[in-house]
């Protein structure tokens, strides 16, 4: 009986550790992409639309984002260089962060 209890405790600890490490990986998705076009926000929109050469989707950069993000996107479009785009998940179209590609 004691060995059986020890077995269940060990299994429980391992599954909890696996769940914690899985949550750490779910902090966002980063992709290196080159800007194809930037569409300014209309007066009633709260975001700027961005398209990339690597995707047919429209992505959204919120108007209240760091102004540096829009500068990096414009530089990517002008110079045809990739930038690192961070989103909450693979399905999300909201840009959370933009970084220069190394």
C-alpha positions as CSV (number, residue, x, y, z in Angstrom):
1,X,0.0,0.0,0.0
2,X,2.8,2.4,0.9
3,X,4.6,1.8,-2.5
4,X,1.3,2.4,-4.3
5,X,0.9,5.8,-2.5
6,X,4.5,6.7,-3.3
7,X,3.9,5.8,-7.0
8,X,0.8,8.1,-7.2
9,X,2.7,11.0,-5.5
10,X,5.5,10.6,-8.0
11,X,3.2,10.6,-11.0
12,X,1.4,13.7,-9.7
13,X,4.6,15.6,-9.2
14,X,5.8,14.8,-12.7
15,X,2.5,15.9,-14.3
16,X,2.5,19.1,-12.4
17,X,6.1,19.8,-13.5
18,X,5.1,19.1,-17.1
19,X,2.2,21.5,-16.9
20,X,4.3,24.3,-15.5
21,X,6.9,24.0,-18.2
22,X,4.2,23.9,-20.8
23,X,2.7,27.2,-19.5
24,X,6.1,28.8,-19.9
25,X,6.3,28.0,-23.6
26,X,2.8,29.5,-24.2
27,X,4.0,33.2,-23.8
28,X,3.7,34.0,-27.4
29,X,4.8,33.2,-31.0
30,X,7.6,34.9,-32.7
31,X,8.2,34.9,-36.5
32,X,10.7,36.6,-38.7
33,X,8.8,38.3,-41.5
34,X,9.3,41.1,-44.1
35,X,6.7,43.8,-44.4
36,X,4.9,43.9,-47.7
37,X,2.6,46.9,-47.0
38,X,1.4,49.1,-44.1
39,X,-2.2,50.4,-44.3
40,X,-2.8,53.5,-42.0
41,X,-5.7,53.3,-39.6
42,X,-9.0,54.8,-40.6
43,X,-10.4,57.3,-38.2
44,X,-12.7,54.7,-36.6
45,X,-10.1,52.0,-36.3
46,X,-7.8,51.4,-33.3
47,X,-5.1,49.6,-35.3
48,X,-2.8,49.8,-38.3
49,X,-3.1,46.9,-40.8
50,X,0.2,45.2,-41.8
51,X,0.8,42.6,-44.4
52,X,3.9,40.5,-44.8
53,X,5.6,38.7,-47.7
54,X,5.4,35.4,-45.9
55,X,1.7,35.5,-45.2
56,X,-1.6,36.3,-46.9
57,X,-3.2,37.4,-43.6
58,X,-3.7,41.0,-42.4
59,X,-2.1,41.6,-39.1
60,X,-3.0,44.5,-36.7
61,X,-0.7,46.8,-34.8
62,X,-2.7,48.6,-32.1
63,X,-2.5,52.4,-32.3
64,X,-1.4,52.6,-28.6
65,X,1.7,50.3,-29.3
66,X,5.2,51.5,-28.8
67,X,5.9,54.0,-31.7
68,X,9.2,52.2,-32.2
69,X,7.3,49.2,-33.5
70,X,5.8,51.2,-36.4
71,X,9.2,52.6,-37.2
72,X,10.7,49.1,-37.4
73,X,7.8,48.0,-39.6
74,X,8.3,51.0,-42.0
75,X,12.0,50.3,-42.1
76,X,11.3,46.6,-43.0
77,X,9.0,47.7,-45.8
78,X,11.4,50.3,-47.2
79,X,14.6,48.2,-47.0
80,X,13.0,44.8,-47.5
81,X,14.5,43.4,-44.4
82,X,12.8,41.0,-41.9
83,X,11.7,41.9,-38.4
84,X,10.7,39.7,-35.5
85,X,6.9,39.8,-34.9
86,X,5.5,38.6,-31.6
87,X,1.9,37.5,-31.3
88,X,-0.1,35.8,-28.4
89,X,-0.7,32.6,-30.5
90,X,-0.3,31.2,-34.0
91,X,-4.0,32.1,-34.6
92,X,-3.8,35.7,-33.4
93,X,-3.5,38.6,-35.8
94,X,-2.6,41.2,-33.2
95,X,1.0,42.2,-33.1
96,X,2.2,42.4,-29.5
97,X,5.9,43.3,-30.2
98,X,8.3,44.1,-33.0
99,X,12.0,43.6,-32.8
100,X,14.9,44.1,-35.2
101,X,16.1,40.9,-36.7
102,X,19.6,39.9,-35.8
